[in-house]
């Protein structure tokens, strides 16, 4: 494990991870639950660095059944999912707490929204600077370099800081 950057704190049997334990991946994702013969086996929860989690039942390292909960508390439903479909553009927090009054916009599910550094994009796990192609976390620590595919996706879909004029601009009167 020391070669992969992972760690394990828990019970062992015959030198293998077995029983209850906590396995931490190098990404910060953590599994807390039952192990058998060195793999996830039984009930356990995967906790992701962004605050989301997956609770499941595992057999020989494979999830057989489970449920995913987003960081904001929204539980994913495989059937009858009515969130973010069609013309529904509400954030989950708006569904839970109601819409703001007319004239008060909610830009993200996080309210108030994060302030984005000039020229950057908010890509959910941090800020992306398209000039340097670097993604930094919200404490401005390096996370990764974006490849071409991620760069295109961020520029196309993520919220950008207001460093350019948008909307109607009134012409000066002489």
Secondary structure as GFF3:
##gff-version 3
##sequence-region A 1 174
A	DSSP	beta_strand	7	13	.	.	.	ID=ss1
A	DSSP	beta_strand	16	24	.	.	.	ID=ss2
A	DSSP	beta_strand	30	36	.	.	.	ID=ss3
A	DSSP	beta_strand	39	47	.	.	.	ID=ss4
A	DSSP	beta_strand	53	59	.	.	.	ID=ss5
A	DSSP	beta_strand	62	69	.	.	.	ID=ss6
A	DSSP	alpha_helix	92	97	.	.	.	ID=ss7
A	DSSP	beta_strand	120	122	.	.	.	ID=ss8
A	DSSP	beta_strand	127	129	.	.	.	ID=ss9
A	DSSP	beta_strand	134	136	.	.	.	ID=ss10
A	DSSP	beta_strand	142	145	.	.	.	ID=ss11
A	DSSP	alpha_helix	148	157	.	.	.	ID=ss12
A	DSSP	beta_strand	159	160	.	.	.	ID=ss13
###
